[in-house]
Amino acid sequence: MRPFATLLLAALLAPAAAGCGKAVDLTQATHLTDISSGWFDAGVKDGQNKLVPSITFRIVRNPGTDVSSLALNVAFKITGDQDTSEDVYVQSVDFVGDATAPITVRSNFGYTGEQPRAEMLAHSQFRDMEARVFAKQ
């Protein structure tokens, strides 16, 4: 499947407070790795094939960083549009050592069509999607 044309990572947002402890700047304390994206075959919905955007990644924390788990918001939007098509919330992502297990997030918003899935990607009205990952502790 064709990957997203652009994958924007507003990777791991601004300072967040670790409970009652000192503030942790997640943009400095963590980073994304092992990123892959593309279109997931969501099966047949109302008699039509459905494709939805999907992204998989790991979050790595820098050694000595006081970050134990994160809440994520992944914003999917059509490339070139200003508005978000869908936000997907992931309530809790835990670290095992200094990294998370692979995290896969899929939007429910996607494309449907009667044609085979491979032909859907080549359709004139098909548009690529972007994903932005935001996090807080």
C-alpha positions in Angstrom: 0.0 0.0 0.0 1.1 3.5 -0.7 2.6 5.3 2.4 1.5 8.7 3.5 3.0 11.4 1.3 3.9 13.4 4.4 4.1 12.3 7.9 4.2 15.3 10.2 5.2 14.6 13.8 4.5 17.4 16.1 6.4 14.8 18.0 5.7 14.7 21.6 4.4 18.0 22.7 5.3 20.6 25.1 6.2 20.5 28.8 4.1 18.3 30.9 4.0 17.9 34.7 4.9 14.5 36.1 2.3 14.3 38.8 3.4 16.7 41.5 7.0 16.5 40.4 9.0 18.9 38.3 7.9 19.7 34.7 9.3 17.4 32.0 9.8 18.8 28.4 8.7 15.7 26.4 10.2 17.2 23.2 13.6 16.9 24.9 13.0 13.8 27.0 11.5 11.5 24.3 11.5 10.9 20.5 9.7 8.7 18.0 11.5 5.8 16.3 10.6 2.8 14.0 7.9 4.8 12.2 5.9 3.3 9.5 2.6 4.4 8.0 0.3 3.5 5.2 -3.3 2.4 4.5 -5.0 -0.4 6.4 -7.6 -2.6 4.8 -10.6 -2.0 7.2 -12.7 -4.6 5.4 -16.0 -4.2 3.7 -18.4 -1.5 5.2 -21.9 -1.2 3.7 -20.9 -3.3 0.7 -17.8 -1.2 -0.1 -14.1 -1.7 0.5 -12.7 0.6 3.1 -9.1 1.9 3.6 -8.1 3.9 6.7 -4.8 5.6 7.5 -2.5 3.7 10.0 0.7 4.7 11.7 3.0 2.5 13.9 5.9 3.8 16.0 7.8 3.5 19.3 8.5 6.2 21.8 12.0 6.2 23.3 12.8 8.1 26.4 16.3 9.5 27.0 18.2 7.8 29.8 17.6 9.3 33.2 14.3 10.9 32.1 11.5 10.8 34.6 8.7 9.7 32.3 6.9 6.5 33.1 3.8 6.6 30.9 2.2 8.9 28.4 -1.3 9.7 27.0 -1.3 10.2 23.2 -3.5 12.1 20.8 -2.9 11.3 17.1 -4.4 13.8 14.7 -5.1 12.6 11.2 -5.8 15.1 8.5 -6.0 15.1 4.7 -2.7 16.6 3.3 -3.2 20.2 2.4 -6.3 20.7 4.6 -6.2 22.8 7.7 -8.8 20.8 9.7 -8.2 17.5 11.4 -10.2 14.6 9.9 -10.1 12.6 13.1 -8.3 12.6 16.5 -7.5 9.2 18.0 -6.8 9.2 21.8 -4.6 6.5 23.4 -5.1 6.7 27.1 -1.9 5.1 28.4 1.4 4.0 26.8 3.9 2.5 29.2 7.6 2.2 28.8 9.4 -1.2 29.0 13.0 -0.1 29.7 13.6 3.0 27.8 11.1 2.4 25.0 7.5 1.5 24.4 6.3 -1.5 22.6 5.2 -0.7 19.0 2.1 1.5 19.0 -0.3 1.2 16.1 -3.0 3.9 15.7 -5.7 3.8 13.0 -8.3 6.4 12.1 -11.9 5.4 11.5 -12.0 8.1 8.8 -10.9 6.8 5.5 -12.0 6.0 1.9 -14.6 3.6 0.7 -15.3 2.4 -2.8 -16.6 -0.5 -4.9 -13.4 -0.9 -6.8 -10.5 -3.1 -5.6 -8.4 -1.5 -2.9 -5.4 -1.1 -5.1 -7.5 0.9 -7.6 -8.8 3.1 -4.8 -5.3 4.4 -4.2 -5.1 5.5 -7.8 -8.5 7.2 -7.9 -8.5 10.9 -8.8 -10.3 11.8 -5.6 -8.0 9.9 -3.3 -5.8 12.2 -1.1 -3.0 11.3 1.2 -3.2 11.8 4.9 -0.9 13.1 7.6 -0.5 12.1 11.2 0.6 14.3 14.1 1.5 12.7 17.4 0.9 14.7 20.6 1.7 13.4 24.1 1.3 14.4 27.7 2.3 12.8 31.0 
